[in-house]
Amino acid sequence: MSTTIDNIIQLDFYEEMKTSYRDYAMSVIVSRALPDVRDGLKPVQRRILYAMNELNLSPDKPHRKSARIVGDTMGKYHPHGDSSIYDALVHMSEDYSLNIPLVDGHGNFGSIDGDGAAAMRYTEARLSTGAMTLLNNLDKGLVDFIPNFDNSEKEPVVLPAMIPNLLINGTTGIAVGMATNIPPHNPYEVISGAIAYIEKPSITTAELMEIIPGPDFPTGGIITNNSALEQIYETGEGKIKVRAKTEIENGEYGRKNIIITEIPYTVAGNKTKLVENLSMLMKDKVFDEIYDVRDESSKEGIRIVIEVKKDRDVNNLLNGLFKKTAMEDTYSVNLLAVKAQQPITFSLKSMIKEFIDFQVELYTKEYKHLLDKAEKRLEIVDGLIRATDVIDLIIEILRGSSSVKQAKECLVNGTTTDIKFKNPDSEYEASKLNFTVNQADAILAMPLSRLVGLEILKLTEENKDLVDKIFEYKGILSDNRQLLRQIKIRLKEFRRTFRTERKTLICEYVGEDYKEEVKIEDIYVLIDKFGYTKSLDNAAFARTAPETISEFSHVVSMKNNDKLCMFTTKGNLFSIKAASIPKARVKDKGVLIQTLCKMENDDDILTFSGFETLFDSQLVFITKHGYVKKVSGVEFETTRSMIASTKLEDGDSLVGVCVLSATEALSDNMKVILLTKKGLSLGFPLSEITELKKASRGIKGIALDSSDELAFGCVVDAKTETFSYNQKVYSAKKVKMRKRGAKGMKSSL
């Protein structure tokens, strides 16, 4: 509701916002972002082509400055800014975006690499042959015209497109709350599909797909999910997987080269970014197999070379490139277009049906136009033939008349008043004349040369030809089958004109997973007392002075395909892939170990080990409450980055985890040493501990008072004289050897 009080309009804010937003949304949907299903053009594209047609820029005419075209389009039909108009003009000239470019550009109109077009003042353009199939017959009244934005010009509502441009060239656009993404198709296949629909309107989608198997992108490539296409064409929505077309060639020095010859349509206009992405993957060692990347593309076609290191699996690398780069991409299909001012999602068949219905409308108007033109010409020819039979009388009328108007009145109505005749018989004959107005005009304009016998014969032949044409036109207009036959005839001509071989292959392919290829080599993981970690290769480690190495709290030798395992006081086992540990120089700081495994701040690391070493070992766990157990390293095989390594009672924690080789674990010379916070110590043979599962609690290793707990535990060889704890060195020989489970003894450790 709105009321006017003293020139103030009161509006409900909610209603005003709803109405304004709805109007804006519909304006964007219908007048800017979405194509018309009939000619496949957005308003800006249609206006550009019409402005070029008005400038007479047909394919046989010279190119004209793009700035002039943009200026006419903006000034007369599309007042939305010159840059958007020029961008649309450039897009219609791109042979890597459209199967039938609508603009013939001259100058720098950009490239498939991603180079932008030159400024509009430097480039020139004219209509292409394909564009003329959309513009021909505009003068025959086949489509309606409406006033432009300021009522100073007229513009067509839709172009009289004679080919299914929407399917052939496709389109993309984002409106309000919806978007369209129609892939391009092969012109020959689409036109053949339209002919098949004319012949059999009940044709199914599956039958249509025997003619139109799928999209045909100007950039080629391979569609790898053929099984999804029928559902997409039935519903008008879905996803297409497109990948680059590649070849394998022999390179230099025993290397193999992957050659990219066609790129996915989604990368068209951005090829340079794809090459840069591949180069970054090589530099960042994401794919260690890549030796070099270079772009050797030319006017002859695309050629991106990926050199593969010697003795590497090329097919495995390809699988990885398809997974991690734009060499394989997804094209989201949405067959959305405007029909009768409404956005509708079409199926393949319904889109072809709309085109044929539009053709029936156009051809009906065309033949009505031709019929009207032929009938008017027949009227003139009949009058001229009749005039030749009474040419002497007509000459006498002209000589006796005082004006052309008087002579014309006599020819049309037989009025002889004030006309001077040589004899009464001539006046009598003149009074019987009854030519039509058009015939009279033609007779009065007829040159004397038309009285030659040959010219009269031509008029007679033209009369017969016109009669035949009128009969033909009436027959076509009265019989829908004959009208459809004429549509088929012309579609077949266009099919021959725009016939091109299919560029995009269609298949059903299930991609294989990439298996990371790593050259196995020895590395050393260095951890300092603050927890900063880095890795060195074997050569770098060998060059490092022993005193420098001794500054690190832990040095773990392992393979570069191994995992670094860490046991913590809370009973957790963390594992980090060796590839995740940054390679660095000895002088570099490295990264905190906690950032690599997301360890809690109150959880402390007790032991480091490579998983391969761990797998072949026996582990001895010692807890704060005095429990001990021996566990096989096989039990810790897992793909997870963190697992529980042992079972702990409430309030209990680990104070020691010892990794022993199989030989050490079976030796009778190994002993367990336990130290308590109250200074008690106990030693007993390792053989007294039986092997248990990792989920078990363990067995009592030492009897503790309620106020005491273990502070440290380790396993040493019987010959070991000292061991270290808390940065202090203790004598192993002073630890009293007693039976496992006994109470510790006070000693002078």
N, C-alpha and C positions, 0 to 999 in steps of 0.2 A: 504494500500500500504506500502511496505517496500523496502528500497533500501540499498545496502551495499557500503559504501565509506570508503576505507582504514580501513577495518575490523570493522567499526562502523555501527551497524544496526539501522536505523532510523525508528521508528514506530509511528503511530498515537496513542496518549495516550488513546483516547476514544475507538478506535477499540480494542486495546490491553486489556483494562479493561473489555470490553464487552465480548470478546472471553474467557479471563481467568476466569471470573466469571461464564460464561455459562458452561465452562468445569468443573469447581469446583462443580457447582450446580448439574449437571448431574452425576458426580462421586458420590456425596453424595446420590442422589436419587436412582441410580441404584446399586451402589456398597457398600452401607453402611446402609442406614436408612430404606428402604422399602423392604418388602418381595416379593418373586416371587410368582405369583398367582398359579403356578403349585405345588410346594412342600411346600409353606407357610413359607419358611425360609428366614431370612436375610443372607447375605454372611458370617458373622461371625459365625452364628449358623450352617450353612451348613459345613463350614470348620472344626468346632470343631467336629461335628459328623463324618465327613469323616476321620479326624485324629484319632479319637477313633476307627473307623472301621479298619484303617490301623494298629493300635496297637493291633488288635484282642481282643478288650474289649467287646465282646458280653455278653449277660446276664448270660450265663453259665460259664463265666470266672471270675477269681478273680478281685477285684477292683485294680485300679492303681492310684498312686499319682496324684492329680490334677495338681501339678506343672509340671509333665512330659507331661500331656495332653496339658497344656497351652504352654509349651515349643515347642512341636512338631507343634502345630497349628501356633504359631507365627513364628517359624523358617522356616516352609515349605510353609505356605499358607496365613497367615494373619499378615503382619508386622505392626501392629497398636498399640502395647503396651499390656503388660500382664494383667493389671488391667481390661481393657475393655473385654478381652477374658474371664477372670475368672468370671467377673460379668455375662456375657452371659451364661457361663457354669452353674453357680449357679441358674440363672433364669430358665434354662431348667430342673432343678431338683425340682422346687417348686410345690408341689401338690395343693397349694392354689392359684397358678397363672395359671396353665395349667390343662386341663381335662385329658390329657394323657402326663405325664412327659416324656421327652426324655432322661433324664440322671438319673441313679440310684446312688444317692450320699451316701457316707459313711462317717460319721463324722458330725461336726457342719456346716450345710449349711444354718444357719439362721432360722428364724421362722416367723410366721404370726404376731407376736407382733411387729416386726421391728428390732429384733436382727440381726446384720450382720453376715455373714459367717466367719468362722475361716480362717486364712491365707492358701493359696493354698498348702503350704508345710505340713499342718496338715490334710488335707482332701483327700479323695480318691473317685474315680468315675468309672463307667462303663456304657455301653449303656443299656437302658431299653428295654422291649419287644416292646413298642410303637415305639421306634427309629428304630427297625429292619424292620418295615413296610416301612420305608423310604429308608433303605440301602440295603435290599435284592435285588439280581439280578444286582448289580453293575458290576459283572464280565461277564454279558451277552451282554454287549455293547448296553444297552437300552438308555443310555444318552451319550452326547458328553463330551469329556474331553478337557481341554485347558491347556496351560503352566501356571505355577504359576508365581509369580512376578519376579523371577530371572531365569526362564526357566530351573530350575533344577529338577522340579517335574511336575506331571500332577494332575489336580484337576477337579472334575465334574462341569459342568455348572449348573446343577440342579440334585437333587437326584430323583431316580425313586420311588416317593412316591405312595404307593398303597391305602392310605386313604386320605380323604380331610383334611389335617392337618391345613390348614389356617383357616377354619371355626371351627374346633374342638377346637384348642388351642388359636385361636385369636392372635393378636399381637398389639404392639403400637410402633410408631416411629415418629421422627420429622426430616424432611428433609429441604431443602431450599425452602421456599415459599409454603410448603405443609406438611401435616402430615397424618398418618394413625392411626386408632383406631378401630380395629376389635374385637368385643367381642367374648369370647369362647362360644361354643355350645355343646349340648349333643352329644356324639359320635354315639349312637344308632340312634338318630333322623337325624343327618346329613347324615350318611351312608344310612339310609332309604330314605332320600330325593334324594340322588344320584341315588339310584335304581329306584325310582319313575320317575326321569327324563329320565333314559334309557328306561323305559317302555312307557313314554309319553313325547316326546321332546317338545310338545306344552303346557305343564303344565303351569298354571298361578302362579303368586306369592301367590294369595289367596289359591290355592290348595296346593302349597308347604308348606304354613304355617299351614295347617292341620296336616302336618307331623313334621315340624320344627316350633313350635309356637313362638319361640323367643330364645334369648340367655339363656344359662344355665351356670351360674357362679360357679366356684369351691367352692366359699364361701357361696353359697346359696343366701339367701335374697329374697326379693319380688320386682318384677317389677310392678309399679303401674300405668303405662300409656299404657295399652295393645292396645288402639286405635291408638297409634302413630306407632306401629311396622310395619304395612303393608306399610305405606308411607316410612319408613326407608328402608325396604327391596326392595322397588321399585326404590328409588332414590340413595340408598347407603349412605345417610346422615340423621342425625337427633339426637335427644336426648332421652335417656332412663332414667327414674327416678327409682332409686333403693333404697330400704330402708331395715333396719335391720329387722330380724324376732324376735318377742318378745312374751313372755308369762307372765301372771300375776299369782303370787303365794301368798299364805298367809304367812306373816312373823311373827316375834315375837311381843308380846305386842299389838296385834291388828293392826299392820302395814301391808301394802301390798308391795310386791316386784315386780319390773319389771325385768324380766330375758331376757337378749339379748342372743339368742342362735346362731344366724347367723348374720354376718356383711356385709355391702355392699362391692362389689368387689373393689370399689375404695379405700377402707380402708385396703385391704389385704396387709400385710407387714408393717402395721402401726397401729395395734390395740392398742398398749400402748398409743399412742397419743390420741386416742378416749377416753380411760379411763381417762387420765389426763385432757382432755377437760371437761368431765362430772364432775370430781372432782372440777375443778375450778369454774364451774357454781354453784356448791353447796356452795363453800367457799365464792364466791362473791355475794351470795344471789340472783343470777339471777333467780333461781327457788327455792323459799322458801320452796316448798313442799318436796325437797329431804332431807332425813335424813342421808344417807350414800351411798357411791359408793365403790364397791370392785370388783376385778377380780378374779373369782374362776375357770378360764379356766384350762383344763388339757388335757392329751392325748385323753380323751374321747370326747372332743369337747369344743366349746366356751361357757362360762357361765359368763356374766358380770351382776352383781347384783346391781340394783338401789333400795335402800330402800326408801319407801315413807312414809312421816309422817302420823300419824293417822288421819282419817276422812278427807283426801284430795282426790280430784278427780283424779284417776290414769289415766284415758283416756285423760283428759284434759292436764295432765303433759306430756303424750306421744306425744300429738299434738305439744306441745312446744318443746320437745326434737327433734322431726323430723324437725321442722322448723329451730332450732338454732344450731344443731350439725351435725356431719357427719353420724349420724344414718340414715339420708336420703341424698342422693347425686345424682348428675346428671352425667351420662356417655354419653359423646359425641361420636356418632358412625360416622366413616368415612371409608367406605369399599374401601380403596385405596391400590392398589398393582401394581407390575410391570409385564407387558406383552410385550414381544419382545422389551425390553429396553425402554419401555414407561410407565410412571405412568398413571393408569386408575382407575377411580372410578366405581366399579362394583355394580350391583344389586345382590340380593341373587341368582336369577336364573342364571344370567350370570356367577357368580362365580362357581356355580355347573357345568355349561356347560363347562367352562374352564378345570375343573378337569376331566370331562368325556372325553373331547377331548384329554387331556394329557394321559388318560388311554388307549384310542384307539391307540395312538401312541406307548405307552410302550408295550402293549399287541401284537401289530403287530410286533414290533421288537423282542419281546420275542418268539413268535411262529416261526418267521423266523429263530431265533437262534436255537430253538428246532428242526425245520425241517432240518436245515443244519447239526446239530449234529447227528440226526437220520439217515440221508442219508449217512453221512460218516461212521457211525457205521454199517449200512446195507452193505456198500461196503466191510468192513472188514469181517463181518460174512459170506457174500456170498463167499468171497475168502477162508475162513477157511473151509467151508463146501465142496467147490470144491477140496480143498487140501486133505481132508480126503479120497476122492474118488480115488486120484492118489498118495496116501502117499508113496507107494513103489517106484514109479518113482522119487518123490521128494527126498527121502532118497538116491537113486542111484545118483541123480544129485549132492547132497551135498557131497557124498563120492568121487565122481569123480572130483569135482571142487578143484582148488588150492586156491581159496579165496571166501569169502562171496560175494564180488562184482561180481565175475564170475557166482556164483550160482544165484544171483539176476537178472543178465542180461539174464540168461536162462529162469527164471520164467516169466519175463516181456516180453521179445522179442523173446524167443525161440532160442536164440543163443547157439549153442552146441560146438562151436569151442574150442578145447583143453580140453574138458571135457571127461573123460574116462568112457565109458559105458560098461556094461557086454555084451550087444548084440546090433546089429543094430536096432532092433525094439524099444528098449528103447530110442535110440537116435532120431529115427523118431518121437516117441510120444512126446519127450521133445521139439522138434522143433515146435510143434503145440501149446505150452503153451502161454497164453496171459494174465496173471494176471496183475492187475494195480500195480503201485509202492507201494501204501499203503497196498494192499493185500500181495504183496511180502514181505514187511517189517514185517507184522503181521505173515506170515507163517514162516519166518526165526526166529522170536522171540517166536514161539509157543512151549511150553514145551511138552514133550512126553505124559504127563498125559492127554492132551486134546484129545488123541486118544482113551481114554476109551469110551465105548459105551454110557454111561450116559452123558458124556460131549458132545458127538456128538448130542445126543438128545436135550440137552440144547441149543446148537447152532441152531438147527432146530426150536425150540420153540421161541428163541430170534429173529430169522429171521422173523417168522410169526408176532410176536409182533411189530417189527419195521415196517413192511409193513403196519400194521393196524394204527400205530401212524402216519406214513407219510401221509397216506390217511386222517386221522383226521386233521392233521395240515394243509394240503393243503385245506381241506374243510373249516376250520375256516378262513384261510387267503383269501379265495375266496368269502366268504359270510360275510358281515358286521353284519348280525343278529346273526350268530353263534359267532362272536367275542364279541359282546355285551353280549351274554348269558354267555360267560366265565367270563367276567368282573363282571356280576351280581353274579355268583356263588362264586367268591372269595370275593366280597364285603360282601356277606351274612356270610361268614366265619369270616371276620373281625368284622362284627356287633355282632356276638355271642361272640367273644373274648373280645371286649371292651364294652359290654353292661353294663350300669350303670343307676340307677334310676335318674330321673330329680331332681336337688337340688333346683333350683330357681322357685318360684311360680310366675305366671303371672296373673294379675287381673287389673281391672279398678277401681281406687280409687281416690276420690276427697278429699283432706285433709281438715280438719276442723281447724279453727283459734284457737290459744291458748288464753284462757281467764285467765288473771293473777289472781291467788288466793292470796288474802291478808287478813291476820287476822286483823280484824278491832279493833283498839285500839286508845286511846287518846294520842296525842302528843302535845308538846308545841314548837312553833317556836319562837326563840329569835333573835332579830335584835338589834345590838348596834348602837351608834350614827354615826359610820363610814360606816354602811351598811353591816357589816359582819354578816352572817346568819348561824344558825345551828338549829337542832331539838333535843329535849329530849323526852324520853318516860315518861309516867306518874310517874313511880317509881323514876326515876332519878330527875324529877322536884320536887317531894315531899321531896327528901333528901336535896335539895338545900336551903340554908339559904335565907330568904326574902330580906336581905340587898344585897345579891349577885344578886338576880333577879331584884332588883330596879336599878341596874346599866345599864340595857338594856333599850333602847328607846322604844321598842315595844315588847310585849309578846302576841302571838296569840295562843289561844287554838283551836285545831281542831282535826279531825280524820286523821289517816294515809292514808286513801284512798281519802282524800279531796284535794282541791287545794287552794294554798295561792294566794289571789287576791290583786292587788296593783293599786290604782288610782294615776295618776301623774298629774303634773301641765299642761302638754300639752294635757290633756283630754284622755289619753290612759288608757286602762285596761290591765294589764299584769297578767297572771295566771301561776303558777308553781305547778306541781304535788308534793304532799307531799313526795312521794318516791324519788324525785330528790333532795330534800334538805338533805344534808349529816347529818347522825346521829353522834353526838359527845358528848364529856363531856363538862361541863360548862366551864372548863378552856381552852378548845380548841378554836382556833381563828375562825374557820368556813370559809365560802367562801363569797366573795362579791355578794350581791344580783343581781348586774348588769350582772354578768357572768352567772347567772342561767336563765335570761330572755332576754339578749341582749338589755338592755335599753341604750338609748343614754346618753352621759355624761351631757348634759344640760337639762335633764328631771329629775325633782325631785319628790319623792314619798310623797303623802299627807296622805294616809290612807292604812292600812293593814287590811285584813279580810279573814276568811275562807269562801269558796264558799257556804257551807251549811248554814252558818250564813247569808251570803249576800243574798242568794236565798229567805230566809224568812223575809227579811228586807225591809225597805223603805230608800232610799238614798236622801240626800239633797245636791245639787251641787251649789256652790257659785263661781262666776267668778270675775276676776279683774275689769271688766267693770260694775259690779253691778248686773248682772243677777243671779236669783235664780230659782230653780225648784226642784220638788220632783218626784222621779222615783222609780217604783217598782223593787226590786232585781231580779224578774223573767226575766226581759228583758236582763239580762247579762249572761244567760245560753249559753255557746258556747264551742266548742271543740278546738277552736284556742287559741294559746298562747298569742295573742295580738289583741285587737279590739279597736275601738274608743268608749269611754264611753259616750261622749256628743258632741254636736255641738258647736263650738266656732267661733266667728267672727275673722277676721284678726287682729292680735295683742292682742287678748284676751287670757286668760289662767285661769286655776282653782286656787283658793286660799283656798278652803275648800271643803271637801267631808265628810259628816257625815252619818254614818251607824246607823239607828234607828230600834229598834224592832217594830213589828206591834202595840204593846201596846203604845209605846212612840210616834209613828207617829200619832195615833188617839187621844192622850191626849190633853186636853185643857191647860195643865200646861207647855207645852214646848214653848220656845221662841228662836228666831233667833237673834244672835248678830253679827253686822258687824262693822269692824274698817277700816278707810281709812288711807292713808299715811300721810294726813295733820292733823291727830289726831281727826277726827270727828267720832262719834259713833252713832249707831242706833239699836234699838231693837224693835221687833214686834212679835206677836204670830205666831207659826208655822202653825196654822190653816188657815192663810191668803195665804199660798202657796198651789196651786192646783197641783194634780198629772198630769204629762205630760209624753210623750214618751222620750226615751233617745236621739233620733235624733233631738229633739226640742232645740231651743236656750235657752228658759226659759223666765221669766218675770222680770221686773225691781224690784229690792229689795231696791235700794237706789238711790236718785238723786245725781249725782256727777258733780262737776265743770269739765271743760275740762282739767284742769291741775291736777286733783285728780283721784285716783283709789283706789279700795279696796286692803287692805293689808292682811286682815284676816276675816274669817267668821266661825261661829260654831253654833250648836244648843245645848242648855242646858235646864235643868229642872228649873222651876220657883223658886224652893227652893235652887238652886245652888248659892253659895255666891261668888265664885271666878272661874276664868278660866285662863289658861296660854297661852301666845303667845310670841314667840321669847325669850324663857327662862325667861320671866317675868310673874308675877302673877298680874291679874287685878281683880277688884271688879265687879261682874256681876250685883250687885244691883244699881251701879251708872250709868249703861247704861239706857238712857232715852227711854221709850217705846212710840213709835209713830206709825202711820199707815205706812204699807209697801209702799215704793216708795217715802217717804218723804225725805227731806234733813237731813243729819246727824247733830248732835249738838256737839259743843265743850264741853268737860267735863273734869273733873279732874281725869280721869282714870289713 
